[in-house]
Amino acid sequence: MFAKAFRVKSNTAIKGSDRRKLRADVTAVFPTLGTDQISELVPGKEELNIVKLYAHRGDAVTVYVSGGNPILFELEKNLYPTVYTLWSYPDLLPTFTTWPLVLEKLVGGADLMLPGLVVPPAGLPQVQKGDLCAIALVGNRAPVAIGVAARSTAEMLTSGLKGRGFSVLHTYQDHLCPEGRQLDIKKSSYKKLSKFLQHMQQEQIIQVQELSKGVESIVAVDWKHPRITSFVIPEPSPTSQTIQEGSREQPYHPPDIKSLYCVPASMTLLFQESGHKKGSILEGSEVRTIVINYAKKNDLVDADNKNLVKLDPILCDCILEKGEQHTVMKLPWDSLLNRCLEKLQPAYQVTFPGQEPIVKKGKICPIEITLAQRASNKKVTVVRNLEAYGLDPCSVATILQQRCQASTTVTPAPGTKDILQVQIQGNQIHHLGRLLLEEYRLPRKHIQGLEKAPKPGKKK
């Protein structure tokens, strides 16, 4: 909504009666907020303005601005918190998580699609279609966007996490957000910005220079200064800890991955008698049962040799190649069943502990480990597709950096959308394999490239 510049119609100080009404509306819309929190959000005496504007699509929006920061906005009589407000109250809305690379698309005006969601170990928050939700990035609980759920959590899982998930209304870094990037010096002990900058420079945290007459600029920041590195975000209150119990980081447990089969258009005649149609998802055992029942029901089992099955026109069309139509009249049971499975389209089901199964078409991509050459002929280890197995690339990179004592980076995987790859200096496949196989207990068949580990006695 605010991806493009908007036009301001008016900007006026709020009246006392309107301030009281706004407090009542906030209490009704966000019942989890306590009296003190509402008084903090909508202060009694401090400056509070009503800004009426027109978004770039013509929508009339009312924005409530406190101390120069947008705290709430109203659209079609619905009240919404801004990202700035959610930073102070991160547990106000059910929060879904996506990858950092997705933020740029959201800021550009895109909705959040379900393939971009990250499913935490505790599962997705339970919401209904139309519920207001917050969107955060992996590794940071501070919300970066606000949107409306396009479907319920159950429907999201049933769809295999495909399609549109959330209609995004407002994001960090959109045209409404810059109003929130302010430091209210008047409310601090410094009172004036010049005194604050002077003190920070005396502490050797920043360097300030007068680059043009009368204008001081910050030209350097010591990000390793103890005052910065020791800064921590305050722990959430006991109430918010209870709300966030399900989203807290938990030990990793590998998903259960099951191969499935999807009925293509060319096989529908064989499966329609059992009540299945194009696109139906079946397990291998179900396919075998259906084919066996079909053969017996249509008297296709050879009377002289029970191990052979006669091929009727439907079986011929479904499983035989063009050159076999007039030459192959019977097949052994195992050959018939294997051919049927080969002609079906692949699919798979991923089930994380305590969550509903997620079914997707195609084959699950293995975790791919490769070696690459970089500058000065140095080797690096690259691993990708961790997300498909519920692993956070940033967390894996941190662990490997500590264990390998080598630098790691996380970058977008070339030629993919919303997939990250981890790069570790040197041949670290041995450490990576031990992490994936022994600690995360992932099946070896889902990991590609372990054979490239350095041989004993050789340099990595």
Residue pairs with C-beta under 8 A, 6 or more apart in sequence:
1 55
1 57
1 59
1 61
1 75
1 169
1 170
1 174
2 55
2 170
2 171
2 174
2 175
2 176
2 177
3 56
3 107
3 108
3 109
3 171
3 174
3 175
4 55
4 56
4 109
4 175
5 56
5 175
6 53
6 54
6 55
6 56
6 61
6 175
6 176
7 53
7 54
8 51
8 52
8 53
9 52
9 53
9 54
10 50
10 51
10 52
11 49
11 50
11 51
11 52
12 49
12 50
13 47
13 48
13 49
13 50
14 22
14 48
14 49
14 50
14 64
18 50
19 42
19 44
19 48
22 42
22 64
22 72
23 38
23 39
23 42
25 79
26 33
26 38
26 41
26 42
26 72
26 79
27 33
27 38
29 79
30 81
30 92
32 91
32 92
32 243
33 41
33 89
33 92
37 89
40 88
41 66
41 71
41 72
41 85
41 88
41 89
42 48
42 64
42 66
42 71
43 66
46 66
46 67
47 66
47 67
48 64
48 65
48 66
49 64
49 65
49 66
50 62
50 63
50 64
50 65
51 62
51 63
51 64
51 65
51 70
52 60
52 61
52 62
52 63
53 60
53 61
53 62
53 63
54 60
54 61
55 61
59 75
60 75
61 73
61 74
61 75
62 73
62 74
62 75
63 70
63 72
63 73
63 74
63 176
64 70
64 71
64 72
64 73
64 74
65 71
65 179
67 182
67 184
67 187
68 179
68 182
68 184
69 84
69 179
69 180
69 182
70 82
70 84
70 176
70 177
70 179
70 180
71 81
71 82
71 84
71 85
72 79
72 80
72 81
72 82
72 85
73 79
73 80
73 82
73 170
73 176
74 80
75 169
80 132
80 146
80 169
80 170
81 89
81 92
81 93
81 146
82 146
82 170
82 176
82 177
82 180
83 143
83 144
83 145
83 146
83 170
83 171
83 172
83 177
83 180
84 177
84 179
84 180
85 92
86 92
86 93
86 134
86 142
86 143
86 146
87 142
87 143
90 134
90 136
90 141
90 142
90 143
90 236
90 240
91 236
91 239
91 240
91 243
91 244
92 134
93 132
93 133
93 134
93 143
93 146
94 125
94 126
94 127
94 131
94 133
94 134
95 125
95 133
95 134
95 135
95 136
95 141
95 143
95 247
96 112
96 117
96 124
96 125
96 133
96 134
96 135
96 136
96 165
96 166
97 117
97 118
97 120
97 135
97 136
97 137
97 138
98 112
98 116
98 117
98 118
98 135
98 136
98 137
98 138
99 116
99 118
99 137
99 138
99 387
99 418
99 420
100 137
100 138
100 139
101 412
101 418
101 420
102 112
102 116
102 137
102 418
103 137
103 144
103 145
103 171
103 172
103 173
106 112
106 135
106 144
106 145
106 168
106 171
107 171
107 172
107 173
107 174
109 168
110 168
111 147
111 150
111 164
111 165
111 166
111 167
111 168
112 135
112 145
112 147
112 164
112 165
112 166
112 168
113 163
113 164
113 165
114 156
114 159
114 161
114 162
114 163
114 164
114 165
115 161
115 162
115 418
116 165
116 418
117 124
117 156
117 161
117 165
118 138
118 387
118 392
119 161
119 352
119 355
119 358
119 390
120 246
120 247
121 249
121 250
121 251
121 252
121 253
121 352
121 353
121 354
121 390
122 246
122 247
122 248
122 250
122 354
123 246
123 352
123 354
123 355
123 356
124 153
124 156
124 157
124 355
125 133
125 153
125 246
125 247
126 153
127 133
127 149
127 152
127 153
128 149
128 152
129 149
129 150
129 151
129 152
129 155
130 148
130 149
131 148
131 149
132 146
132 147
132 148
132 149
133 146
133 147
133 148
133 149
133 166
134 143
134 145
134 146
135 143
135 144
135 145
135 146
135 147
135 166
135 168
136 142
136 143
136 144
137 144
138 392
138 394
139 392
139 394
139 395
141 244
141 247
144 171
144 172
145 168
145 170
145 171
145 172
146 168
146 169
146 170
146 171
147 166
147 167
147 168
147 169
148 166
148 167
148 169
149 165
149 166
150 163
150 164
150 165
150 166
150 167
151 159
151 163
151 165
154 356
156 165
157 355
157 356
157 357
157 358
160 358
160 359
160 360
160 361
161 358
161 360
162 360
170 176
170 177
171 177
183 193
183 196
185 191
185 192
185 193
185 196
188 196
190 196
190 199
194 216
197 206
197 208
197 216
197 218
198 208
200 206
200 208
201 207
201 208
203 225
203 227
204 222
204 225
205 221
205 222
205 225
205 227
205 228
206 218
206 220
206 221
206 222
207 218
207 219
207 220
207 221
208 216
208 217
208 218
208 219
209 216
209 217
209 219
210 216
210 217
211 217
211 219
222 228
223 229
235 241
236 244
252 390
252 391
252 440
253 352
253 353
254 389
254 390
254 440
254 441
254 442
254 443
255 350
255 351
255 352
255 353
255 389
255 390
256 350
256 351
257 348
257 349
257 350
257 351
257 364
257 443
257 446
258 283
258 348
258 349
258 351
259 284
259 346
259 347
259 348
260 281
260 282
260 283
260 284
260 346
260 347
260 348
260 349
260 359
261 281
261 282
261 283
261 284
261 287
261 341
261 344
261 345
261 346
261 347
262 279
262 280
262 281
262 282
262 344
262 345
262 346
262 347
262 361
263 271
263 276
263 277
263 278
263 279
263 280
263 282
263 344
263 345
264 278
264 343
264 344
264 345
265 278
266 317
266 318
266 343
267 318
267 340
267 343
267 344
268 276
268 277
268 278
269 314
269 317
269 318
270 290
270 291
270 294
270 314
270 315
270 318
270 340
271 277
271 280
271 290
273 294
273 297
274 290
274 293
274 294
276 282
276 290
281 347
281 359
282 290
282 344
284 341
287 337
287 340
287 341
287 344
288 337
291 336
291 337
291 340
292 333
294 300
295 301
295 309
295 336
298 312
300 309
300 310
300 311
300 312
300 315
301 308
301 309
301 310
302 308
302 309
302 310
302 330
307 332
307 333
308 330
308 331
308 332
308 333
309 315
309 330
309 331
309 332
309 333
309 336
310 329
310 330
311 319
311 320
311 328
311 329
311 330
311 331
315 336
316 325
316 328
318 340
318 343
319 331
319 336
319 339
319 340
319 343
320 328
331 339
345 361
346 361
346 362
346 363
347 359
347 360
347 361
347 362
348 359
348 360
348 362
348 363
348 364
349 357
349 358
349 359
349 360
350 357
350 358
350 360
350 364
350 388
351 357
351 358
352 390
364 388
364 446
365 385
365 388
366 385
366 445
366 446
366 447
366 448
367 383
367 384
367 385
367 386
367 388
367 389
367 436
367 442
367 446
367 447
367 448
368 383
368 384
368 385
368 448
368 449
369 381
369 382
369 383
369 429
369 432
369 433
369 447
369 448
369 449
369 450
369 452
370 381
370 382
370 383
370 449
370 452
371 379
371 380
371 381
371 382
371 427
371 429
371 452
372 379
372 380
372 382
372 423
373 379
373 380
374 380
378 425
378 426
379 426
379 427
379 460
380 423
380 424
380 425
380 426
381 423
381 424
381 425
381 426
381 427
381 428
381 429
381 432
382 421
382 422
382 423
382 424
383 396
383 421
383 422
383 424
383 432
384 413
384 416
384 419
384 420
384 421
384 422
385 419
386 392
386 393
386 396
386 420
386 422
387 393
387 419
387 420
389 440
389 442
389 446
391 440
393 410
393 420
393 421
393 422
394 410
394 420
396 422
396 435
397 408
397 409
397 410
397 422
397 424
398 408
399 435
400 406
400 408
400 422
400 424
400 428
400 431
400 432
400 435
401 407
401 408
401 424
403 431
403 435
404 424
404 425
404 426
404 428
404 431
406 424
406 425
406 426
406 428
407 424
407 425
408 422
408 423
408 424
408 425
409 422
409 423
410 420
410 421
410 422
410 423
411 420
411 421
411 423
412 419
412 420
412 421
413 419
413 420
413 421
424 432
426 460
427 452
427 453
427 454
427 460
428 460
429 449
429 450
429 452
429 453
429 454
430 453
430 454
430 460
433 447
433 450
433 453
436 442
436 447
437 444
437 447
437 450
444 450
454 460
